[in-house]
Amino acid sequence: MNTAEPARMNPNVNLVTGAVAVLPETDPSWLDLGCTAFRILADARHERDALALADRLAPFVTDPNQYATLQAAAAWSLWSMGRAAEMFPRLDAACARKGISKSLHAELVSLRALGGSRGENYEAALVAGRSALDGSRSSGSEAAEATASRALAETSMGDGRFGDALQYLRDIASPAEAVKTIPTQILLLQLIDRYDESAALLAHAQGLVDRGSGILPADVAFARLWHDYSVGKFDDGETEALRIIRECDEVHEDTYQVEARLLLERIAQIRGRYADAERHLALTVADIAGGDETRTMLIAVVTSWLHESRGDYARALPLVREVMHARRGVRHRWRNQPGWLVVAARCAVRGGDAGLAAEIQSLAAGLAERNPEVATIVGIAEQIRGLVRRDVEALRRATTLLERSPRPFLLADAEADFGRALLADGCRDAGVAALDRAWDRFQALGAASDAERVQRSLQGTGVRRARWSSRKQKPLTGWDSLTAMEQRVARLIFEGHTNRSAANVLALSSHTVNSHLRAIFGKLGVNSRVQLIRVLIGHVSVEHRLRSETSPI
């Protein structure tokens, strides 16, 4: 997915920004040209460049409505970059100007509520959002009303009220404004286990991108990354994250870069590639040096995950405390991620912090109460209860609940905790059986580090398994080195599809298909579609022969 596409599709980006750079600020046309350049940069997600230009322009803007428009757009850029706290001085300065239109004032107030959705407590943020929604409706501004609805959705999401958040977005009346919220709706659908709907909305969103209808390619790429990661498609998630990072670098846009790199770190850690995980983490830390507290919290989440996977609870525990007791009440959906909450509870229990463990259990129980129909959330609440209270039956209930979840990694993790608890209770046969199931699940997902931990637990009981020594690493070249998505792309090309028609079949963009093809060429050692088809002819022939040999007569 190409986050740079908006800039490349708009040839005015380089032209107008170049003109602003060379035109003296004393020129009568400089301000108008600068405002045009700012809008182009903001629309193309050149966030850092847009903010720098906004700061140059602001002292020259005397018209209150133009000034408010500038600062509102700058606030949106800051929001996209995760720097919510920096929105307030700009918005307050704009509100202080006399003569602002009612609709613009409503937008500023709604943006302030949006910024506060992460930095204040739930009740205060809810009051601010509702007040902004009432004000925007009386102003008649559809844009301000949509912003207020987004503020309420973010407030609800931060408090784990995912169904409420989704409804706020779906209540937006303006079709033009509602379409901008589709990526967030996709993330919310994933949080409440509605992955079929998430996949369908992803396909719809990709169609909108292809038609240039209100959604940027980066938005869809980011939503797809989370979808793939959550359902255990780690190869595809890794490919998507790498693409987002590479293309964010190209256009100096960091809207999704931090989360993409942190998910890369998490996937590398799951794979057991700790050197890669530490490299991704170090690059993220360097990139946000001096950044906002929200992103600092995300770093703490992922770093605690890394330490826990190595069994280093002494280093993980302070980071878990940092996330749970974030300064200024910073709230973010990452803190409510089911996988992290389990890790946090495990760190608190094994690190000997009973108070923190009870606090995490209470948070998980609250999430389950607010989302009682979501198997994943209710399941991890039982898993955390079992860990904190050493309750084997709660862990058994967790595995039963998580069998209904579309997130296979979480089921494997619960099976592992259940197996260890059974062993600790002296139920060796049942414990070994649970750990064997967990190992098989982790191995199928390519979760090498977790499979290794389960294997060590089994070895501690004297168990040995022939399949441990026979397991194969994923090859780096050849057909079996391709991800599932890359194999699907290759087969479609073999069947005669163009990049565009393959993209339509897979609900991807042509650019994404092209990126997959580049990866396929490299892994198969070919340089053209013709060579690819020749390789696949041989592969398909082998597949056909194997099917014939194994089919019943």
C-alpha positions, -999 to 999 in steps of 0.1 A, spaced: 0 0 0 16 33 -10 14 60 15 32 83 -9 6 80 -36 -13 112 -27 19 133 -31 29 115 -63 -6 120 -78 -5 157 -70 23 173 -91 17 206 -73 34 194 -41 69 200 -52 60 229 -75 42 250 -49 65 242 -20 95 251 -41 79 284 -50 73 292 -13 109 284 -6 123 308 -31 96 336 -28 105 363 -3 81 367 26 77 404 16 62 395 -17 24 403 -17 15 368 -30 37 349 -5 9 344 21 -17 331 -3 8 308 -20 20 296 14 -15 288 26 -21 269 -6 12 250 -1 2 242 35 -31 227 24 -14 205 -2 12 193 23 -14 186 49 -36 167 24 -6 147 12 3 138 48 36 156 47 29 163 84 62 177 96 67 199 66 31 212 69 36 221 105 68 239 99 51 259 72 21 267 94 45 282 120 60 304 93 27 316 81 9 322 113 25 356 122 15 370 88 -22 359 90 -44 388 102 -78 375 91 -93 356 121 -111 330 100 -80 323 79 -60 320 111 -85 296 126 -85 275 94 -48 273 95 -45 263 131 -74 238 128 -56 221 99 -23 221 119 -42 205 148 -53 177 125 -17 171 115 -7 169 151 -35 145 158 -24 123 130 11 123 143 0 113 178 10 146 193 -24 155 209 -11 177 237 4 201 212 -30 208 196 -43 228 226 -21 260 223 -29 263 186 -66 258 191 -67 282 221 -49 309 202 -73 306 173 -104 307 196 -90 339 212 -93 357 179 -124 379 176 -146 376 145 -144 338 139 -174 323 122 -197 301 143 -189 270 122 -152 275 125 -155 281 163 -174 248 165 -147 230 146 -120 244 170 -140 233 200 -146 198 185 -109 195 178 -101 204 214 -124 176 225 -106 153 201 -73 162 216 -87 157 251 -100 123 243 -66 108 250 -52 132 277 -81 135 302 -101 110 322 -131 94 306 -159 114 322 -142 148 315 -135 138 279 -171 125 275 -185 158 287 -163 178 264 -172 156 234 -210 159 241 -207 196 245 -188 199 213 -214 178 195 -243 200 207 -224 231 197 -215 218 163 -251 208 156 -264 243 165 -237 258 142 -249 237 113 -213 226 105 -212 190 92 -174 190 96 -175 201 132 -202 176 140 -181 148 125 -151 159 145 -171 159 177 -184 124 169 -148 113 163 -138 128 197 -166 108 214 -155 77 195 -119 81 206 -130 87 242 -150 55 242 -122 36 225 -97 47 251 -121 35 278 -126 1 261 -162 9 251 -156 -4 215 -193 -9 205 -201 27 216 -171 40 197 -182 23 165 -218 36 169 -206 72 173 -188 69 139 -217 53 122 -240 80 134 -222 107 114 -248 120 90 -226 135 63 -215 108 38 -184 128 29 -173 130 65 -184 95 74 -161 80 47 -131 95 65 -138 73 96 -138 40 77 -102 31 88 -111 36 124 -143 16 120 -122 -12 107 -99 -11 137 -130 -11 160 -145 -41 142 -113 -60 149 -114 -51 186 -148 -66 189 -140 -98 169 -160 -89 138 -132 -98 114 -155 -108 85 -169 -73 86 -134 -59 90 -123 -78 58 -154 -66 39 -149 -30 49 -112 -33 40 -122 -44 5 -148 -15 3 -121 10 15 -96 -3 -11 -122 3 -38 -127 39 -25 -89 44 -27 -88 31 -62 -115 56 -72 -98 85 -52 -129 88 -30 -119 103 3 -95 77 19 -58 76 16 -39 44 7 -20 47 40 -52 45 60 -62 12 44 -27 -2 47 -26 5 84 -60 -11 90 -50 -41 69 -17 -44 89 -37 -47 122 -61 -71 106 -33 -94 95 -14 -92 128 -45 -99 149 -56 -130 130 -20 -144 130 -10 -137 94 24 -125 106 41 -128 72 15 -106 55 16 -82 85 53 -79 83 52 -72 46 26 -45 51 45 -29 80 77 -28 60 59 -11 31 43 15 53 77 24 69 95 26 36 70 48 20 65 70 51 102 77 49 99 87 12 73 114 19 84 124 55 51 113 69 50 96 103 12 92 108 15 54 109 53 49 110 56 44 148 29 18 151 41 0 120 76 -2 133 64 -13 168 43 -41 152 74 -51 132 92 -54 165 65 -75 180 63 -98 150 101 -102 150 100 -110 187 72 -136 181 94 -151 154 123 -153 178 144 -128 158 155 -108 188 182 -88 170 157 -76 145 132 -68 173 158 -47 191 168 -29 159 132 -19 151 127 -8 187 159 13 187 149 30 155 115 39 169 130 53 201 154 74 181 126 86 158 104 99 186 131 114 209 115 142 228 81 132 214 47 130 231 37 108 260 13 87 240 40 74 218 63 70 247 36 48 263 35 26 231 73 22 234 68 10 269 41 -15 259 63 -31 232 95 -31 253 77 -48 281 65 -75 256 101 -80 245 115 -84 281 86 -107 291 92 -130 261 128 -135 275 115 -141 310 131 -109 322 103 -98 345 125 -74 366 131 -52 335 95 -56 322 77 -47 354 87 -10 356 75 -6 320 41 -22 328 37 2 357 45 31 334 18 21 310 -8 14 337 0 47 355 6 69 325 11 106 333 -17 130 327 -41 102 323 -28 93 288 -51 66 274 -47 47 241 -62 16 226 -28 -2 229 -32 -4 266 -64 -23 261 -49 -47 236 -58 -82 248 -24 -97 241 -6 -70 260 -29 -71 290 -21 -108 295 16 -101 292 12 -72 317 -6 -95 342 21 -122 338 48 -97 345 30 -84 376 25 -119 390 59 -133 383 75 -100 392 59 -101 427 37 -70 424 3 -82 438 -12 -47 437 -4 -41 401 -16 -76 392 -50 -69 409 -52 -36 390 -46 -53 357 -72 -79 365 -97 -51 374 -90 -34 340 -95 -67 321 -127 -74 340 -140 -39 332 -133 -45 295 -152 -78 296 -182 -61 313 -183 -34 286 -179 -60 258 -197 -91 271 -203 -106 236 -166 -104 225 -151 -138 231 -115 -125 229 -120 -99 256 -140 -121 279 -115 -149 273 -84 -129 282 -102 -115 313 -106 -151 325 -70 -159 316 -58 -129 336 -81 -139 365 -65 -174 364 -30 -160 364 -35 -135 392 -55 -158 414 -38 -190 404 -72 -203 394 -69 -233 371 -106 -234 364 -105 -198 352 -77 -207 328 -98 -237 316 -127 -213 309 -103 -189 291 -93 -216 266 -129 -226 260 -138 -189 253 -108 -183 231 -116 -212 209 -144 -190 196 -120 -161 191 -106 -154 156 -72 -147 172 -53 -180 172 -22 -167 190 -42 -157 220 -57 -192 222 -22 -208 221 -11 -184 248 -40 -193 271 -34 -231 264 2 -226 275 -8 -209 308 -34 -235 314 -9 -263 308 17 -248 332 -10 -243 359 -21 -279 356 15 -291 360 19 -269 391 -13 -285 405 2 -320 399 -20 -328 369 9 -340 347 -10 -357 319 -35 -330 314 -8 -303 317 14 -320 291 -16 -324 268 -24 -287 271 12 -277 265 14 -300 234 -17 -282 220 -1 -248 227 32 -259 210 14 -271 179 -6 -238 177 25 -217 181 44 -237 156 17 -234 130 18 -196 135 55 -195 132 57 -182 167 92 -196 174 99 -178 207 67 -189 223 69 -225 210 104 -226 225 91 -215 259 64 -242 258 90 -267 248 112 -258 277 82 -263 301 76 -298 286 112 -307 288 112 -298 324 87 -327 330 109 -351 311 88 -350 279 106 -354 245 89 -351 211 103 -363 178 87 -333 160 108 -309 179 140 -320 162 123 -324 128 107 -289 126 120 -269 97 128 -233 94 109 -213 67 132 -212 37 145 -179 24 141 -188 -13 118 -209 -34 80 -214 -35 78 -222 2 95 -190 11 66 -170 -2 40 -157 22 4 -169 17 -5 -136 0 26 -138 -23 16 -173 -34 -19 -160 -42 -5 -132 -63 18 -156 -81 -10 -180 -89 -31 -151 -103 -3 -139 -125 2 -175 -137 -35 -176 -146 -30 -145 -168 -41 -117 -146 -26 -82 -149 -16 -63 -118 -48 -44 -119 -71 -75 -123 -52 -94 -96 -56 -63 -74 -94 -64 -80 -96 -101 -71 -76 -96 -39 -91 -63 -29 -57 -47 -30 -42 -17 -49 -22 -23 -81 8 -8 -62 5 -34 -35 4 -62 -60 35 -48 -77 53 -47 -43 43 -84 -38 57 -92 -73 90 -76 -65 93 -98 -34 82 -129 -54 109 -122 -81 136 -119 -54 126 -151 -36 122 -171 -68 153 -157 -85 135 -144 -116 135 -111 -133 103 -111 -154 67 -123 -155 77 -147 -182 104 -163 -160 79 -164 -132 54 -183 -152 81 -208 -163 89 -215 -126 53 -219 -118 47 -243 -147 72 -266 -130 57 -260 -96 21 -266 -107 32 -298 -125 47 -311 -92 16 -302 -73 -6 -320 -98 15 -351 -97 14 -352 -59 -23 -348 -58 -27 -376 -84 -5 -399 -63 -24 -393 -31 -59 -393 -45 -80 -424 -39 -86 -447 -70 
